[in-house]
Amino acid sequence: MEHAAHSNTPDAVATFGRRKVAPRACVADSKQHIRDFLREAVEDLDFVCSECDCAASIDALLADNPPDLFIIGLSGGGIAANDILETLHRLHYTGNVLIFGAESSPMTTALLRVGEELGLGMLPLLSTPFNDHELRLRTAGLQPLDQPPSPAIDVAEALHSGWLDLWYQSKVDLHSLSLSGAEALVRLRHPTWGIVPPACFLPDAGDPNCRKLSEFVIKRAMEDWRYFQTAYGNVDLSINLPAAFLQDPGAVDDLAKHMPRHPAFSGIIIEIEASEILENLEQVKAMARRLQLLNIGISVDKLGEEWPALMTMDYFPFVEIKVDRQFISGFGDDRLKQWNCRRILELADAFGVRTVAKGVETRADFIMARELGFDLIQGFFFAKPMEARKFARRILGHQIEVPK
């Protein structure tokens, strides 16, 4: 893999930007919790991240797959950080170096001077505490201009290589402003592309790997539920599955064998897109009735302009309606979107099922969701999707706070 030249030269940044890969970063610090904190921060900016705890680890790291950015924390002190800088110089490292520390500390000033004297590509100090905007500014020149091709990833390779994971996004009760549950969303961490969006790897319904992916989602979600339960208590989870999976004769048995036999387990919700449900309505309704016996409910996901088709149903075996962002985003001041939402809420009330406003990102939309009477809210306004352990650490066990 080629290296980025020092960020001081604009031509080098442009050359880096034409590479169709995600940038790589290495977090170097002696303390694991500092490395975890920094790694999560740079991964949120779509870096592929590795880590090391001392200068002795750098030789092997640079020989294997050199990062474009070294972030050096100072919890090990100035001598440890100086050793890392000298090791990078000895190994002719041509990427950028970012020091993370207190702005007023003489140690950070001295280390920046040492790095410049050694000819390393030193970026301006990332002072503590920092916010995402400051980190993004420091690393802006390392972001490629091109996006991954779509589709880019073979899901069979991803399953075999262990690149898939589940991330979780909060579902917040609008009446009590408490955590009601979480939706599991499949993500792929590619060794070159970094975090890849689902559009780049989700197979078509007829693809034989579709069932394998569904099985992965079910198994991993239940493993994560056990982790959440042990560490923080019960969390109601939702997973996304295609309607085609439920039409498989063995689907019910597959679901049943993975359900936890634990007194705290209160069931799971399977989210299926509204368009798929309507295309396979009778089969999905029949499956919903069977799944109810296993304490598994089906949610009508991404309900948009199809909603009038649900009004003709005399029996509604679904437990939840999630209104698509096409009616939610910006509906704080859009009367037509509000009208559609009111009709859907009336429909849900008639069938006795709960409603979710999906894709809420602004305070105005949050307020409108409460005024209209949605039961739950989901979206970036409260939290982005995040890895299971990060979700547990940041969301579970904490009170929900309404952003200002």
C-alpha positions in Angstrom: 0.0 0.0 0.0 1.4 3.4 -0.9 1.9 6.0 1.8 0.6 9.6 1.9 3.3 12.2 1.7 3.5 14.9 4.4 0.2 16.8 4.6 2.1 20.1 4.2 2.2 19.6 0.4 -1.2 20.0 -1.3 -0.2 17.9 -4.3 0.4 14.9 -2.0 -3.1 15.3 -0.5 -4.7 15.3 -3.9 -2.7 12.1 -4.8 -3.9 10.4 -1.7 -7.4 11.5 -2.3 -7.5 9.7 -5.7 -6.9 6.4 -4.0 -10.0 4.3 -3.8 -9.3 3.0 -0.3 -10.1 4.1 3.3 -7.2 5.7 5.1 -5.4 3.7 7.8 -4.6 4.9 11.3 -2.6 3.5 14.2 -3.3 4.5 17.8 -0.2 4.3 20.0 -0.6 4.6 23.8 0.3 2.5 26.8 -3.2 2.4 28.2 -5.9 0.2 26.7 -8.8 2.5 27.5 -7.1 5.5 25.9 -6.5 3.3 22.7 -10.1 2.2 22.7 -11.3 5.8 23.0 -9.1 7.1 20.2 -9.7 4.1 18.0 -13.5 4.6 18.2 -13.1 8.3 17.4 -11.1 7.8 14.2 -13.2 4.8 13.1 -16.2 7.2 13.3 -14.4 9.1 10.5 -14.1 6.0 8.4 -10.5 5.1 9.1 -9.3 1.5 9.2 -7.7 1.4 12.6 -5.0 -0.6 14.4 -3.2 0.0 17.7 0.0 -0.6 19.5 1.2 0.0 23.1 4.8 0.8 22.7 7.6 1.6 20.3 8.7 -2.1 20.1 5.5 -3.0 18.3 6.0 -0.6 15.5 8.6 -2.5 13.4 6.1 -5.3 12.7 3.2 -3.0 12.1 5.0 -0.9 9.5 6.3 -4.0 7.8 2.9 -5.5 7.5 0.6 -2.7 6.3 1.8 0.9 7.1 -0.8 3.3 8.4 -1.3 6.7 6.9 -1.6 8.3 10.3 0.0 7.7 13.7 -1.9 9.0 16.7 0.3 9.1 19.8 -1.3 9.4 23.2 0.9 10.6 26.1 -0.3 8.5 29.0 3.0 6.7 29.0 4.9 9.9 29.3 7.3 11.9 27.1 10.0 9.3 27.0 7.6 6.6 25.6 6.3 9.1 23.0 9.8 10.2 22.1 10.8 6.5 21.5 7.8 6.1 19.1 8.9 9.2 17.1 12.5 8.0 16.9 11.3 4.5 15.8 9.1 6.1 13.1 12.1 8.1 11.9 14.4 5.1 11.9 11.9 3.1 9.8 11.5 6.0 7.3 7.8 6.4 8.0 6.3 8.8 5.5 2.8 9.2 6.8 1.4 11.8 9.2 1.8 12.0 13.0 -0.8 13.4 15.3 0.0 13.9 19.0 -2.9 13.8 21.5 -2.3 15.7 24.7 -2.6 18.8 26.8 -2.0 22.0 24.9 -0.3 23.8 27.8 2.1 21.0 28.6 5.8 21.6 28.0 6.1 17.9 27.1 3.7 18.2 24.1 5.6 21.3 22.8 8.9 19.4 23.1 7.5 16.3 21.3 6.2 18.4 18.4 9.6 20.0 18.0 11.3 16.6 18.1 9.0 15.3 15.4 9.7 18.2 13.2 13.4 18.0 13.7 13.3 14.3 12.7 11.5 15.2 9.5 8.2 13.5 10.3 4.9 14.8 8.9 3.6 16.4 12.1 0.0 17.5 12.2 -1.1 20.3 14.6 -1.6 19.1 18.2 -4.9 17.4 19.0 -5.4 19.0 22.4 -7.4 17.4 25.3 -10.3 17.4 25.5 -11.3 17.4 21.9 -14.5 17.1 19.9 -15.3 15.3 16.6 -15.1 18.5 14.6 -11.5 19.1 15.8 -10.4 15.6 14.9 -12.1 15.8 11.5 -10.2 19.1 10.8 -6.9 17.5 11.7 -7.5 14.5 9.4 -9.4 16.1 6.5 -6.5 15.8 4.1 -6.3 12.0 4.6 -9.9 11.3 3.4 -10.2 9.8 -0.1 -12.4 11.7 -2.5 -13.9 8.7 -4.2 -16.5 6.3 -2.6 -16.3 2.5 -2.8 -17.9 1.0 -5.9 -21.3 -0.6 -5.4 -21.6 -3.5 -5.1 -18.0 -3.8 -3.8 -18.0 -6.8 -1.5 -18.9 -10.4 -1.9 -21.0 -11.3 1.1 -19.8 -14.9 1.0 -16.2 -13.6 1.4 -17.3 -11.3 4.2 -19.0 -14.1 6.1 -16.0 -16.4 5.7 -13.5 -13.7 6.7 -15.4 -12.5 9.8 -15.8 -9.0 8.5 -19.5 -8.7 9.5 -20.8 -7.2 12.7 -24.0 -5.8 14.2 -24.3 -2.2 15.3 -27.1 -1.0 17.5 -29.3 2.2 17.4 -31.5 3.3 20.3 -35.3 3.2 20.1 -36.5 5.8 22.6 -39.9 5.9 24.3 -41.4 9.3 23.6 -43.7 9.3 26.6 -41.1 8.4 29.3 -38.0 9.5 27.4 -36.4 6.1 28.3 -34.7 3.5 26.3 -37.3 1.1 24.8 -34.9 -1.1 22.9 -32.5 -1.2 20.0 -32.4 -2.1 16.4 -29.5 -4.3 15.2 -28.0 -3.1 11.9 -25.5 -5.2 10.0 -22.2 -3.5 9.2 -19.0 -4.7 7.4 -15.5 -3.8 8.4 -13.4 -4.4 5.3 -9.6 -4.5 5.7 -9.1 -2.0 2.8 -12.4 0.0 2.7 -13.0 0.3 6.4 -16.7 0.5 7.4 -18.7 -0.4 4.3 -22.4 0.6 4.0 -25.0 -2.2 3.5 -25.7 -1.2 -0.1 -22.2 -2.5 -1.0 -22.7 -6.0 0.2 -26.4 -7.0 0.9 -27.3 -9.8 -1.4 -30.5 -10.0 -3.4 -33.4 -12.1 -2.0 -32.7 -14.9 -4.5 -29.0 -15.1 -3.6 -28.1 -18.3 -1.6 -26.0 -16.2 0.7 -29.1 -14.3 1.8 -30.0 -17.1 4.2 -26.5 -17.4 5.6 -26.5 -13.7 6.3 -29.8 -13.9 8.0 -28.6 -16.7 10.2 -25.5 -14.7 11.1 -27.7 -11.7 12.1 -30.0 -13.9 14.3 -27.1 -15.7 16.0 -25.0 -12.6 16.6 -28.0 -10.6 17.9 -28.8 -13.3 20.5 -25.1 -13.4 21.5 -25.2 -9.6 22.0 -28.4 -9.9 23.9 -26.8 -12.2 26.4 -23.9 -9.8 26.8 -26.2 -6.8 27.4 -28.3 -8.9 29.8 -25.3 -10.0 31.9 -23.7 -6.5 32.0 -26.7 -4.1 32.0 -30.0 -6.0 32.2 -32.6 -6.8 29.6 -32.7 -5.0 26.3 -35.4 -5.6 23.7 -33.8 -6.1 20.3 -35.1 -5.8 16.7 -33.4 -7.4 13.7 -33.9 -7.0 10.0 -34.7 -10.0 7.9 -36.0 -10.4 4.3 -39.5 -11.8 3.8 -37.9 -14.6 1.7 -36.1 -15.9 4.8 -39.4 -16.4 6.6 -40.9 -18.3 3.7 -38.3 -21.0 4.1 -39.9 -24.1 5.7 -37.1 -24.3 8.3 -37.1 -20.6 9.3 -39.2 -21.1 12.4 -37.1 -23.9 13.7 -33.9 -21.9 13.0 -35.3 -18.9 14.9 -36.5 -21.0 17.8 -33.1 -22.8 18.4 -31.4 -19.4 18.8 -33.8 -17.8 21.2 -32.3 -17.5 24.7 -33.9 -19.7 27.4 -33.6 -17.1 30.0 -36.4 -15.7 32.3 -35.5 -12.1 31.4 -35.8 -12.7 27.6 -39.0 -11.0 26.5 -38.8 -11.8 22.8 -37.5 -10.2 19.7 -38.9 -8.2 16.8 -38.2 -8.9 13.2 -38.4 -5.9 11.0 -39.5 -6.5 7.4 -39.8 -3.7 4.8 -43.4 -2.7 4.1 -42.9 -3.2 0.4 -41.8 -6.8 0.9 -44.7 -7.5 3.3 -47.3 -6.2 0.8 -45.7 -8.3 -2.0 -46.0 -11.5 0.1 -48.8 -10.5 2.4 -50.7 -13.7 3.0 -47.4 -15.7 3.6 -46.0 -13.1 6.0 -49.3 -12.9 7.9 -49.3 -16.7 8.3 -45.7 -16.6 9.5 -46.5 -13.8 11.9 -49.2 -15.9 13.6 -46.7 -18.8 14.0 -44.0 -16.6 15.3 -46.2 -15.1 18.0 -46.1 -18.5 19.7 -42.3 -18.1 20.0 -42.7 -14.6 21.5 -41.4 -13.1 18.2 -43.2 -10.2 16.6 -43.0 -8.7 13.1 -42.6 -5.0 12.5 -43.7 -3.2 9.3 -40.5 -1.3 8.5 -40.0 1.7 6.3 -43.8 2.3 5.8 -44.2 5.1 3.3 -46.5 5.8 0.4 -47.8 2.2 0.6 -49.7 2.9 3.9 -53.2 3.0 2.3 -52.8 -0.7 1.3 -52.8 -1.7 5.0 -56.2 -0.1 5.6 -57.9 -2.9 3.8 -56.6 -5.6 6.2 -59.2 -7.1 8.5 -56.5 -8.9 10.6 -53.2 -7.2 11.5 -50.8 -9.7 13.1 -47.9 -7.3 13.3 -46.7 -5.6 16.5 -45.2 -2.4 15.2 -45.3 0.1 12.4 -42.1 2.1 11.6 -42.8 5.2 9.5 -40.2 5.8 6.8 -37.9 8.8 6.9 -39.6 10.1 3.7 -42.5 11.2 6.0 -40.4 12.0 9.0 -37.4 14.0 7.9 -38.4 17.7 7.9 -42.0 17.0 8.9 -41.7 19.5 11.7 -42.8 22.2 9.2 -44.3 20.1 6.3 -48.1 19.8 6.6 -48.4 17.1 3.9 -46.0 14.8 5.8 -47.8 15.5 9.0 -51.1 14.6 7.3 -49.7 11.2 6.2 -48.3 10.5 9.6 -51.7 11.3 11.2 -53.4 8.8 8.9 -50.8 6.1 9.7 -51.1 6.8 13.5 -54.9 6.4 13.2 -54.3 3.1 11.4 -52.0 1.9 14.1 -54.4 2.9 16.8 -57.2 1.0 15.2 -55.0 -2.2 15.1 -53.6 -1.6 18.6 -49.9 -1.6 17.5 -47.2 0.8 18.5 -45.5 3.3 16.1 -42.0 4.4 15.5 -40.8 7.7 13.9 -37.7 6.6 12.0 -34.9 8.9 10.9 -35.5 11.8 13.3 -32.4 14.0 13.2 -33.6 17.5 14.3 -35.2 19.0 17.4 -38.1 20.2 15.3 -38.9 16.7 14.1 -38.5 15.3 17.6 -41.1 17.8 18.9 -43.5 17.0 16.0 -43.2 13.3 16.7 -44.3 13.9 20.3 -47.1 16.2 19.3 -48.5 13.8 16.8 -48.4 10.9 19.3 -45.7 8.5 18.1 -44.8 5.9 20.7 -41.1 5.6 19.9 -38.4 7.6 18.1 -35.3 6.4 16.3 -32.6 8.4 14.6 -29.4 10.5 14.8 -31.1 13.0 17.0 -30.5 10.7 20.0 -27.7 8.4 18.7 -26.0 7.0 15.7 -25.7 3.2 15.3 -22.6 1.9 17.2 -20.8 -1.4 18.0 -22.3 -3.6 20.7 -19.8 -2.8 23.4 -19.8 0.9 22.5 -23.6 0.9 22.6 -23.5 -0.8 26.0 -21.0 1.6 27.4 -22.6 4.8 26.1 -26.3 4.0 26.1 -27.2 1.2 28.5 -27.2 2.2 32.1 -27.6 5.9 31.3 -30.6 8.1 31.3 -31.8 9.4 28.0 -31.0 13.1 27.5 -32.7 15.2 24.9 -30.1 17.1 22.9 -30.3 20.9 23.0 
